[in-house]
Amino acid sequence: MSSAQQTTWVGNHEPRAPLATSPADYNTPMTEPPLVDLVGVGLNATDTLIHLSAYPARGSKVEYTHATILPGGQAASTIVACQTWGLSTRYVGKLGDDEAAALHRREFARTGVDARLITVPNASSPQSLILVDAGGERTVLNQRDDRLLLQPADLDRSWIVNARAVHVDGLETAAATLATGWARAAGIPTIADLDELYPGVEDLIANIDYLIVSRDFPERLTGEHNLEQALQIMKRRYGCAVTAATLGEHGVLAWDGSQFHARSAYHVSVADTTGAGDIFHAGFIYGLLQGWPLDRQLDFACAAAALNCTATGARGNIGTVGDVEALMDTAPRYAPPTPAAD
């Protein structure tokens, strides 16, 4: 880690050691961090949501009434949701030194996340411009300074192994691979949220127990068009405990090595689909750490994602565990996923 970077702790935990001046210093803490239920390593972003009546045609001019600035990012949103539901959590990531970074720090502090944040001076924090149409579907435009990509040397092993589960996304592949390798060696279950074939992603997948990916990822990874067969190939090739694909309104299809688990999505009034996948992963992890059967984990995850879609933003309506369970009891469901949905 560059000596120009600074590491800070947000939440109710004191720093374990003075700020590091080299990777060697950085990776030899004086005391252990607290044990948490879940640690997340990966993306944060500041989302600027722009609501439109319809997605603009090329070359057109479209009026919008307002823009909303909210915290988001795959791993960060998953962590905040799990913390909201009563799990103890840690987040590891990089920020710039701007107002967007201050927004994230305030949100981590408000929710009680043990945030291990590396600040890069004179850098702008990750930004996403999100166009949301009248049906709630979103189109995302991302901007990220390469200096804000988390590197293996930025990580402290003690942050990772003092947890009951480890969750990663895929952009910062080398750091995620190191973190999940440490977790695997320590017997800690690992979960991944992947949607792109980043360089080195197969090495990362080899460290993952619960691989939950976007709908088209299995075909792009394996070359197999049939979703059921692609999920089987992924489990066999990489040794995951469960492989699954989220399918939007079709729900989720998972393979555990013995049988498929097809769970329907819940039908709600959608305001914004931003963050649906992040909160789905949070719901899955929450159920995993409760020791629930796989079908109940997937149902809770589908309901949590649906509830979040009823409001604006990546963390628009996380709600309580009771809120999610109430939706499970009352909301209608779409048709279950089938091979035709892949």
Contacts in CASP RR format, 6 or more apart in sequence:
PFRMAT RR
TARGET T0000
AUTHOR 0000-0000-0000
METHOD contacts of the structure
MODEL  1
MSSAQQTTWVGNHEPRAPLATSPADYNTPMTEPPLVDLVGVGLNATDTLI
HLSAYPARGSKVEYTHATILPGGQAASTIVACQTWGLSTRYVGKLGDDEA
AALHRREFARTGVDARLITVPNASSPQSLILVDAGGERTVLNQRDDRLLL
QPADLDRSWIVNARAVHVDGLETAAATLATGWARAAGIPTIADLDELYPG
VEDLIANIDYLIVSRDFPERLTGEHNLEQALQIMKRRYGCAVTAATLGEH
GVLAWDGSQFHARSAYHVSVADTTGAGDIFHAGFIYGLLQGWPLDRQLDF
ACAAAALNCTATGARGNIGTVGDVEALMDTAPRYAPPTPAAD
1 7 0 8 1.000
1 20 0 8 1.000
1 22 0 8 1.000
1 23 0 8 1.000
1 26 0 8 1.000
1 118 0 8 1.000
1 151 0 8 1.000
1 153 0 8 1.000
1 154 0 8 1.000
3 21 0 8 1.000
3 22 0 8 1.000
4 120 0 8 1.000
4 121 0 8 1.000
5 118 0 8 1.000
5 119 0 8 1.000
5 120 0 8 1.000
5 121 0 8 1.000
5 154 0 8 1.000
6 19 0 8 1.000
6 118 0 8 1.000
6 119 0 8 1.000
6 121 0 8 1.000
7 19 0 8 1.000
7 20 0 8 1.000
7 26 0 8 1.000
7 116 0 8 1.000
7 117 0 8 1.000
7 118 0 8 1.000
7 119 0 8 1.000
8 15 0 8 1.000
8 105 0 8 1.000
8 117 0 8 1.000
8 119 0 8 1.000
9 15 0 8 1.000
9 16 0 8 1.000
9 114 0 8 1.000
9 115 0 8 1.000
9 116 0 8 1.000
9 117 0 8 1.000
10 105 0 8 1.000
10 108 0 8 1.000
10 109 0 8 1.000
10 113 0 8 1.000
10 114 0 8 1.000
10 115 0 8 1.000
10 117 0 8 1.000
11 108 0 8 1.000
11 109 0 8 1.000
11 112 0 8 1.000
11 113 0 8 1.000
11 114 0 8 1.000
11 115 0 8 1.000
12 112 0 8 1.000
12 114 0 8 1.000
13 33 0 8 1.000
13 34 0 8 1.000
13 114 0 8 1.000
16 29 0 8 1.000
16 30 0 8 1.000
16 31 0 8 1.000
16 32 0 8 1.000
16 33 0 8 1.000
16 158 0 8 1.000
17 28 0 8 1.000
17 29 0 8 1.000
17 30 0 8 1.000
17 31 0 8 1.000
20 26 0 8 1.000
20 27 0 8 1.000
23 153 0 8 1.000
26 153 0 8 1.000
26 154 0 8 1.000
26 156 0 8 1.000
27 155 0 8 1.000
27 156 0 8 1.000
27 157 0 8 1.000
29 156 0 8 1.000
29 158 0 8 1.000
32 158 0 8 1.000
32 162 0 8 1.000
33 90 0 8 1.000
33 114 0 8 1.000
33 116 0 8 1.000
33 158 0 8 1.000
33 159 0 8 1.000
33 162 0 8 1.000
34 88 0 8 1.000
34 114 0 8 1.000
34 162 0 8 1.000
35 88 0 8 1.000
35 162 0 8 1.000
35 163 0 8 1.000
35 164 0 8 1.000
36 87 0 8 1.000
36 88 0 8 1.000
36 89 0 8 1.000
36 90 0 8 1.000
36 114 0 8 1.000
36 162 0 8 1.000
36 163 0 8 1.000
36 164 0 8 1.000
37 82 0 8 1.000
37 87 0 8 1.000
37 88 0 8 1.000
37 89 0 8 1.000
37 163 0 8 1.000
37 164 0 8 1.000
37 165 0 8 1.000
37 289 0 8 1.000
38 79 0 8 1.000
38 82 0 8 1.000
38 87 0 8 1.000
38 88 0 8 1.000
38 89 0 8 1.000
38 90 0 8 1.000
38 163 0 8 1.000
38 164 0 8 1.000
38 165 0 8 1.000
38 166 0 8 1.000
38 167 0 8 1.000
38 285 0 8 1.000
38 289 0 8 1.000
39 89 0 8 1.000
39 90 0 8 1.000
39 91 0 8 1.000
39 92 0 8 1.000
39 159 0 8 1.000
39 160 0 8 1.000
39 162 0 8 1.000
39 163 0 8 1.000
39 165 0 8 1.000
39 166 0 8 1.000
39 167 0 8 1.000
40 75 0 8 1.000
40 78 0 8 1.000
40 79 0 8 1.000
40 89 0 8 1.000
40 90 0 8 1.000
40 91 0 8 1.000
40 92 0 8 1.000
40 166 0 8 1.000
40 167 0 8 1.000
40 168 0 8 1.000
41 75 0 8 1.000
41 92 0 8 1.000
41 93 0 8 1.000
41 150 0 8 1.000
41 155 0 8 1.000
41 160 0 8 1.000
41 166 0 8 1.000
41 167 0 8 1.000
41 168 0 8 1.000
41 172 0 8 1.000
41 175 0 8 1.000
41 176 0 8 1.000
41 179 0 8 1.000
42 74 0 8 1.000
42 75 0 8 1.000
42 76 0 8 1.000
42 92 0 8 1.000
42 93 0 8 1.000
42 150 0 8 1.000
42 168 0 8 1.000
42 169 0 8 1.000
42 170 0 8 1.000
42 171 0 8 1.000
42 172 0 8 1.000
42 175 0 8 1.000
42 176 0 8 1.000
43 73 0 8 1.000
43 74 0 8 1.000
43 75 0 8 1.000
43 76 0 8 1.000
43 126 0 8 1.000
43 169 0 8 1.000
43 171 0 8 1.000
43 172 0 8 1.000
44 71 0 8 1.000
44 72 0 8 1.000
44 73 0 8 1.000
44 75 0 8 1.000
44 76 0 8 1.000
44 91 0 8 1.000
44 93 0 8 1.000
44 95 0 8 1.000
44 104 0 8 1.000
44 125 0 8 1.000
44 126 0 8 1.000
45 71 0 8 1.000
45 72 0 8 1.000
45 73 0 8 1.000
45 76 0 8 1.000
45 125 0 8 1.000
45 126 0 8 1.000
45 127 0 8 1.000
45 128 0 8 1.000
45 142 0 8 1.000
45 144 0 8 1.000
46 69 0 8 1.000
46 70 0 8 1.000
46 71 0 8 1.000
46 72 0 8 1.000
46 100 0 8 1.000
46 103 0 8 1.000
46 104 0 8 1.000
46 125 0 8 1.000
46 126 0 8 1.000
46 127 0 8 1.000
46 128 0 8 1.000
47 69 0 8 1.000
47 70 0 8 1.000
47 71 0 8 1.000
47 72 0 8 1.000
47 73 0 8 1.000
47 128 0 8 1.000
47 130 0 8 1.000
47 274 0 8 1.000
47 313 0 8 1.000
47 314 0 8 1.000
48 67 0 8 1.000
48 68 0 8 1.000
48 69 0 8 1.000
48 127 0 8 1.000
48 128 0 8 1.000
48 129 0 8 1.000
48 130 0 8 1.000
49 67 0 8 1.000
49 68 0 8 1.000
49 69 0 8 1.000
49 70 0 8 1.000
49 130 0 8 1.000
49 132 0 8 1.000
49 138 0 8 1.000
49 272 0 8 1.000
49 274 0 8 1.000
49 312 0 8 1.000
49 313 0 8 1.000
50 64 0 8 1.000
50 67 0 8 1.000
50 129 0 8 1.000
50 130 0 8 1.000
50 131 0 8 1.000
50 132 0 8 1.000
51 64 0 8 1.000
51 65 0 8 1.000
51 66 0 8 1.000
51 132 0 8 1.000
51 312 0 8 1.000
52 62 0 8 1.000
52 64 0 8 1.000
52 131 0 8 1.000
52 132 0 8 1.000
52 133 0 8 1.000
52 134 0 8 1.000
53 133 0 8 1.000
53 134 0 8 1.000
54 62 0 8 1.000
54 133 0 8 1.000
54 134 0 8 1.000
55 131 0 8 1.000
55 133 0 8 1.000
55 139 0 8 1.000
56 62 0 8 1.000
56 131 0 8 1.000
68 312 0 8 1.000
68 313 0 8 1.000
69 103 0 8 1.000
70 312 0 8 1.000
70 313 0 8 1.000
70 314 0 8 1.000
70 315 0 8 1.000
70 316 0 8 1.000
71 77 0 8 1.000
71 80 0 8 1.000
71 103 0 8 1.000
71 104 0 8 1.000
71 107 0 8 1.000
71 314 0 8 1.000
71 315 0 8 1.000
72 128 0 8 1.000
72 275 0 8 1.000
72 278 0 8 1.000
72 313 0 8 1.000
72 314 0 8 1.000
72 315 0 8 1.000
73 126 0 8 1.000
73 128 0 8 1.000
73 275 0 8 1.000
73 278 0 8 1.000
73 314 0 8 1.000
74 169 0 8 1.000
74 193 0 8 1.000
74 277 0 8 1.000
74 278 0 8 1.000
74 281 0 8 1.000
75 91 0 8 1.000
75 93 0 8 1.000
75 167 0 8 1.000
75 168 0 8 1.000
75 169 0 8 1.000
75 193 0 8 1.000
75 278 0 8 1.000
76 91 0 8 1.000
76 93 0 8 1.000
76 104 0 8 1.000
77 275 0 8 1.000
77 278 0 8 1.000
77 279 0 8 1.000
77 282 0 8 1.000
77 314 0 8 1.000
77 315 0 8 1.000
78 167 0 8 1.000
78 193 0 8 1.000
78 278 0 8 1.000
78 279 0 8 1.000
78 281 0 8 1.000
78 282 0 8 1.000
78 285 0 8 1.000
79 89 0 8 1.000
79 90 0 8 1.000
79 91 0 8 1.000
79 113 0 8 1.000
79 167 0 8 1.000
79 282 0 8 1.000
80 89 0 8 1.000
80 107 0 8 1.000
80 108 0 8 1.000
80 111 0 8 1.000
80 113 0 8 1.000
80 315 0 8 1.000
80 318 0 8 1.000
81 278 0 8 1.000
81 279 0 8 1.000
81 282 0 8 1.000
81 283 0 8 1.000
81 286 0 8 1.000
81 304 0 8 1.000
81 308 0 8 1.000
81 315 0 8 1.000
81 318 0 8 1.000
82 89 0 8 1.000
82 282 0 8 1.000
82 283 0 8 1.000
82 285 0 8 1.000
82 286 0 8 1.000
83 89 0 8 1.000
83 111 0 8 1.000
83 112 0 8 1.000
83 113 0 8 1.000
84 111 0 8 1.000
84 318 0 8 1.000
84 319 0 8 1.000
84 320 0 8 1.000
85 282 0 8 1.000
85 283 0 8 1.000
85 286 0 8 1.000
85 318 0 8 1.000
85 320 0 8 1.000
85 321 0 8 1.000
86 321 0 8 1.000
87 285 0 8 1.000
87 286 0 8 1.000
87 289 0 8 1.000
88 114 0 8 1.000
89 113 0 8 1.000
89 114 0 8 1.000
90 113 0 8 1.000
90 114 0 8 1.000
90 115 0 8 1.000
90 116 0 8 1.000
90 159 0 8 1.000
90 162 0 8 1.000
90 163 0 8 1.000
91 108 0 8 1.000
91 113 0 8 1.000
91 114 0 8 1.000
91 115 0 8 1.000
91 116 0 8 1.000
91 117 0 8 1.000
92 116 0 8 1.000
92 150 0 8 1.000
92 154 0 8 1.000
92 155 0 8 1.000
92 159 0 8 1.000
92 160 0 8 1.000
92 179 0 8 1.000
93 116 0 8 1.000
93 117 0 8 1.000
93 118 0 8 1.000
93 150 0 8 1.000
93 154 0 8 1.000
94 117 0 8 1.000
94 118 0 8 1.000
94 119 0 8 1.000
94 120 0 8 1.000
94 148 0 8 1.000
94 149 0 8 1.000
94 150 0 8 1.000
94 154 0 8 1.000
95 101 0 8 1.000
95 104 0 8 1.000
95 105 0 8 1.000
95 117 0 8 1.000
95 118 0 8 1.000
95 119 0 8 1.000
95 120 0 8 1.000
95 125 0 8 1.000
95 148 0 8 1.000
96 119 0 8 1.000
96 120 0 8 1.000
96 121 0 8 1.000
96 123 0 8 1.000
96 124 0 8 1.000
96 125 0 8 1.000
96 145 0 8 1.000
96 148 0 8 1.000
97 119 0 8 1.000
97 120 0 8 1.000
97 121 0 8 1.000
97 122 0 8 1.000
97 123 0 8 1.000
98 123 0 8 1.000
98 124 0 8 1.000
98 125 0 8 1.000
100 124 0 8 1.000
100 125 0 8 1.000
100 126 0 8 1.000
100 127 0 8 1.000
101 117 0 8 1.000
101 119 0 8 1.000
101 125 0 8 1.000
104 115 0 8 1.000
104 117 0 8 1.000
104 125 0 8 1.000
105 115 0 8 1.000
105 117 0 8 1.000
108 115 0 8 1.000
108 117 0 8 1.000
109 115 0 8 1.000
116 156 0 8 1.000
116 159 0 8 1.000
118 150 0 8 1.000
118 154 0 8 1.000
120 145 0 8 1.000
120 147 0 8 1.000
120 148 0 8 1.000
123 145 0 8 1.000
123 147 0 8 1.000
123 148 0 8 1.000
124 143 0 8 1.000
124 145 0 8 1.000
125 148 0 8 1.000
126 142 0 8 1.000
126 143 0 8 1.000
126 144 0 8 1.000
126 145 0 8 1.000
126 148 0 8 1.000
127 142 0 8 1.000
127 143 0 8 1.000
127 144 0 8 1.000
128 140 0 8 1.000
128 141 0 8 1.000
128 142 0 8 1.000
128 143 0 8 1.000
129 140 0 8 1.000
129 141 0 8 1.000
129 143 0 8 1.000
130 138 0 8 1.000
130 139 0 8 1.000
130 140 0 8 1.000
130 141 0 8 1.000
130 274 0 8 1.000
130 313 0 8 1.000
131 138 0 8 1.000
131 139 0 8 1.000
131 141 0 8 1.000
132 138 0 8 1.000
132 272 0 8 1.000
132 273 0 8 1.000
132 274 0 8 1.000
132 312 0 8 1.000
135 270 0 8 1.000
136 270 0 8 1.000
136 271 0 8 1.000
136 272 0 8 1.000
136 273 0 8 1.000
136 309 0 8 1.000
137 273 0 8 1.000
138 272 0 8 1.000
138 273 0 8 1.000
138 274 0 8 1.000
140 274 0 8 1.000
149 171 0 8 1.000
149 172 0 8 1.000
149 175 0 8 1.000
150 172 0 8 1.000
150 175 0 8 1.000
151 172 0 8 1.000
151 174 0 8 1.000
151 175 0 8 1.000
152 174 0 8 1.000
152 175 0 8 1.000
152 177 0 8 1.000
152 178 0 8 1.000
154 175 0 8 1.000
155 175 0 8 1.000
155 178 0 8 1.000
155 179 0 8 1.000
157 182 0 8 1.000
160 166 0 8 1.000
160 179 0 8 1.000
160 182 0 8 1.000
160 183 0 8 1.000
160 188 0 8 1.000
161 182 0 8 1.000
161 183 0 8 1.000
161 186 0 8 1.000
161 188 0 8 1.000
163 183 0 8 1.000
163 188 0 8 1.000
164 188 0 8 1.000
164 189 0 8 1.000
164 289 0 8 1.000
165 188 0 8 1.000
165 189 0 8 1.000
165 190 0 8 1.000
165 191 0 8 1.000
165 285 0 8 1.000
165 288 0 8 1.000
165 289 0 8 1.000
166 179 0 8 1.000
166 180 0 8 1.000
166 183 0 8 1.000
166 188 0 8 1.000
166 189 0 8 1.000
166 190 0 8 1.000
166 191 0 8 1.000
167 190 0 8 1.000
167 191 0 8 1.000
167 192 0 8 1.000
167 193 0 8 1.000
167 281 0 8 1.000
167 285 0 8 1.000
168 176 0 8 1.000
168 179 0 8 1.000
168 180 0 8 1.000
168 190 0 8 1.000
168 191 0 8 1.000
168 192 0 8 1.000
168 193 0 8 1.000
168 204 0 8 1.000
169 176 0 8 1.000
169 192 0 8 1.000
169 193 0 8 1.000
169 194 0 8 1.000
170 176 0 8 1.000
170 192 0 8 1.000
170 193 0 8 1.000
170 194 0 8 1.000
170 196 0 8 1.000
170 198 0 8 1.000
170 201 0 8 1.000
170 204 0 8 1.000
171 196 0 8 1.000
171 198 0 8 1.000
173 198 0 8 1.000
173 199 0 8 1.000
173 200 0 8 1.000
173 201 0 8 1.000
173 203 0 8 1.000
173 204 0 8 1.000
174 200 0 8 1.000
176 192 0 8 1.000
176 204 0 8 1.000
177 200 0 8 1.000
177 203 0 8 1.000
177 204 0 8 1.000
177 207 0 8 1.000
180 190 0 8 1.000
180 192 0 8 1.000
180 204 0 8 1.000
180 207 0 8 1.000
180 208 0 8 1.000
181 190 0 8 1.000
181 207 0 8 1.000
183 189 0 8 1.000
183 190 0 8 1.000
183 207 0 8 1.000
184 190 0 8 1.000
184 207 0 8 1.000
189 209 0 8 1.000
189 210 0 8 1.000
189 241 0 8 1.000
189 288 0 8 1.000
190 207 0 8 1.000
190 208 0 8 1.000
190 209 0 8 1.000
190 210 0 8 1.000
191 208 0 8 1.000
191 209 0 8 1.000
191 210 0 8 1.000
191 212 0 8 1.000
191 281 0 8 1.000
191 284 0 8 1.000
191 285 0 8 1.000
191 288 0 8 1.000
192 204 0 8 1.000
192 205 0 8 1.000
192 208 0 8 1.000
192 210 0 8 1.000
192 211 0 8 1.000
192 212 0 8 1.000
192 213 0 8 1.000
193 212 0 8 1.000
193 213 0 8 1.000
193 277 0 8 1.000
193 278 0 8 1.000
193 281 0 8 1.000
194 201 0 8 1.000
194 204 0 8 1.000
194 205 0 8 1.000
194 211 0 8 1.000
194 213 0 8 1.000
194 214 0 8 1.000
194 217 0 8 1.000
195 213 0 8 1.000
195 214 0 8 1.000
195 217 0 8 1.000
196 217 0 8 1.000
197 217 0 8 1.000
197 220 0 8 1.000
197 221 0 8 1.000
201 221 0 8 1.000
202 221 0 8 1.000
202 238 0 8 1.000
205 211 0 8 1.000
205 234 0 8 1.000
205 238 0 8 1.000
205 240 0 8 1.000
206 238 0 8 1.000
206 239 0 8 1.000
208 238 0 8 1.000
208 240 0 8 1.000
209 240 0 8 1.000
209 241 0 8 1.000
209 242 0 8 1.000
210 240 0 8 1.000
210 241 0 8 1.000
210 242 0 8 1.000
210 244 0 8 1.000
210 284 0 8 1.000
210 288 0 8 1.000
211 234 0 8 1.000
211 238 0 8 1.000
211 240 0 8 1.000
211 242 0 8 1.000
211 243 0 8 1.000
211 244 0 8 1.000
212 242 0 8 1.000
212 244 0 8 1.000
212 245 0 8 1.000
212 246 0 8 1.000
212 252 0 8 1.000
212 254 0 8 1.000
212 280 0 8 1.000
212 281 0 8 1.000
212 284 0 8 1.000
213 221 0 8 1.000
213 243 0 8 1.000
213 244 0 8 1.000
213 245 0 8 1.000
213 246 0 8 1.000
214 245 0 8 1.000
214 246 0 8 1.000
215 227 0 8 1.000
215 245 0 8 1.000
215 246 0 8 1.000
215 247 0 8 1.000
215 248 0 8 1.000
215 342 0 8 1.000
217 245 0 8 1.000
218 224 0 8 1.000
218 227 0 8 1.000
218 230 0 8 1.000
218 231 0 8 1.000
218 233 0 8 1.000
218 234 0 8 1.000
218 243 0 8 1.000
218 245 0 8 1.000
218 342 0 8 1.000
219 225 0 8 1.000
219 227 0 8 1.000
219 230 0 8 1.000
219 342 0 8 1.000
221 230 0 8 1.000
221 234 0 8 1.000
222 230 0 8 1.000
222 233 0 8 1.000
222 234 0 8 1.000
222 237 0 8 1.000
223 230 0 8 1.000
224 230 0 8 1.000
224 233 0 8 1.000
225 342 0 8 1.000
226 339 0 8 1.000
226 342 0 8 1.000
227 245 0 8 1.000
227 253 0 8 1.000
227 339 0 8 1.000
227 341 0 8 1.000
227 342 0 8 1.000
228 253 0 8 1.000
228 255 0 8 1.000
228 260 0 8 1.000
228 339 0 8 1.000
228 342 0 8 1.000
230 342 0 8 1.000
231 243 0 8 1.000
231 244 0 8 1.000
231 245 0 8 1.000
231 253 0 8 1.000
231 254 0 8 1.000
231 255 0 8 1.000
231 260 0 8 1.000
232 243 0 8 1.000
232 255 0 8 1.000
232 257 0 8 1.000
234 240 0 8 1.000
234 243 0 8 1.000
235 242 0 8 1.000
235 243 0 8 1.000
235 255 0 8 1.000
235 257 0 8 1.000
241 256 0 8 1.000
242 254 0 8 1.000
242 255 0 8 1.000
242 256 0 8 1.000
242 294 0 8 1.000
243 254 0 8 1.000
243 255 0 8 1.000
244 252 0 8 1.000
244 253 0 8 1.000
244 254 0 8 1.000
244 255 0 8 1.000
244 261 0 8 1.000
244 298 0 8 1.000
245 252 0 8 1.000
245 253 0 8 1.000
245 254 0 8 1.000
245 342 0 8 1.000
246 252 0 8 1.000
246 277 0 8 1.000
246 280 0 8 1.000
246 305 0 8 1.000
247 253 0 8 1.000
247 265 0 8 1.000
247 337 0 8 1.000
247 341 0 8 1.000
247 342 0 8 1.000
248 265 0 8 1.000
248 276 0 8 1.000
249 265 0 8 1.000
249 334 0 8 1.000
250 264 0 8 1.000
250 265 0 8 1.000
250 334 0 8 1.000
250 335 0 8 1.000
250 336 0 8 1.000
250 337 0 8 1.000
250 338 0 8 1.000
250 341 0 8 1.000
251 263 0 8 1.000
251 264 0 8 1.000
251 265 0 8 1.000
251 302 0 8 1.000
251 334 0 8 1.000
251 336 0 8 1.000
251 337 0 8 1.000
252 261 0 8 1.000
252 262 0 8 1.000
252 263 0 8 1.000
252 265 0 8 1.000
252 280 0 8 1.000
252 298 0 8 1.000
252 301 0 8 1.000
252 302 0 8 1.000
252 337 0 8 1.000
253 260 0 8 1.000
253 261 0 8 1.000
253 262 0 8 1.000
253 337 0 8 1.000
253 341 0 8 1.000
253 342 0 8 1.000
254 260 0 8 1.000
254 261 0 8 1.000
254 262 0 8 1.000
254 263 0 8 1.000
254 294 0 8 1.000
254 298 0 8 1.000
255 261 0 8 1.000
256 294 0 8 1.000
261 294 0 8 1.000
261 295 0 8 1.000
261 298 0 8 1.000
262 336 0 8 1.000
262 337 0 8 1.000
262 338 0 8 1.000
263 295 0 8 1.000
263 298 0 8 1.000
263 299 0 8 1.000
263 302 0 8 1.000
263 336 0 8 1.000
263 337 0 8 1.000
264 302 0 8 1.000
264 333 0 8 1.000
264 334 0 8 1.000
264 335 0 8 1.000
264 336 0 8 1.000
264 337 0 8 1.000
265 302 0 8 1.000
265 305 0 8 1.000
265 306 0 8 1.000
265 333 0 8 1.000
265 334 0 8 1.000
266 302 0 8 1.000
266 303 0 8 1.000
266 306 0 8 1.000
266 327 0 8 1.000
266 328 0 8 1.000
266 331 0 8 1.000
266 332 0 8 1.000
266 333 0 8 1.000
266 334 0 8 1.000
267 306 0 8 1.000
267 331 0 8 1.000
267 332 0 8 1.000
267 333 0 8 1.000
267 334 0 8 1.000
268 306 0 8 1.000
268 307 0 8 1.000
268 309 0 8 1.000
268 310 0 8 1.000
268 327 0 8 1.000
268 331 0 8 1.000
269 310 0 8 1.000
270 309 0 8 1.000
270 310 0 8 1.000
271 309 0 8 1.000
271 310 0 8 1.000
271 311 0 8 1.000
271 312 0 8 1.000
272 309 0 8 1.000
272 311 0 8 1.000
272 312 0 8 1.000
272 313 0 8 1.000
272 316 0 8 1.000
273 309 0 8 1.000
274 312 0 8 1.000
274 313 0 8 1.000
274 314 0 8 1.000
275 305 0 8 1.000
275 308 0 8 1.000
275 313 0 8 1.000
275 314 0 8 1.000
275 315 0 8 1.000
276 305 0 8 1.000
276 306 0 8 1.000
276 308 0 8 1.000
276 309 0 8 1.000
277 305 0 8 1.000
278 314 0 8 1.000
279 304 0 8 1.000
279 305 0 8 1.000
279 307 0 8 1.000
279 308 0 8 1.000
279 314 0 8 1.000
279 315 0 8 1.000
279 318 0 8 1.000
280 301 0 8 1.000
280 302 0 8 1.000
280 304 0 8 1.000
280 305 0 8 1.000
281 301 0 8 1.000
282 301 0 8 1.000
282 304 0 8 1.000
282 318 0 8 1.000
283 297 0 8 1.000
283 300 0 8 1.000
283 301 0 8 1.000
283 304 0 8 1.000
283 305 0 8 1.000
283 324 0 8 1.000
284 297 0 8 1.000
284 298 0 8 1.000
284 300 0 8 1.000
284 301 0 8 1.000
286 300 0 8 1.000
286 304 0 8 1.000
286 321 0 8 1.000
287 296 0 8 1.000
287 297 0 8 1.000
287 300 0 8 1.000
287 301 0 8 1.000
288 297 0 8 1.000
292 300 0 8 1.000
299 328 0 8 1.000
300 324 0 8 1.000
300 325 0 8 1.000
300 328 0 8 1.000
303 324 0 8 1.000
303 325 0 8 1.000
303 327 0 8 1.000
303 328 0 8 1.000
303 331 0 8 1.000
304 318 0 8 1.000
304 324 0 8 1.000
306 327 0 8 1.000
306 331 0 8 1.000
307 317 0 8 1.000
307 318 0 8 1.000
307 319 0 8 1.000
307 323 0 8 1.000
307 324 0 8 1.000
307 327 0 8 1.000
308 314 0 8 1.000
308 315 0 8 1.000
308 316 0 8 1.000
308 317 0 8 1.000
308 318 0 8 1.000
309 317 0 8 1.000
310 317 0 8 1.000
311 317 0 8 1.000
END
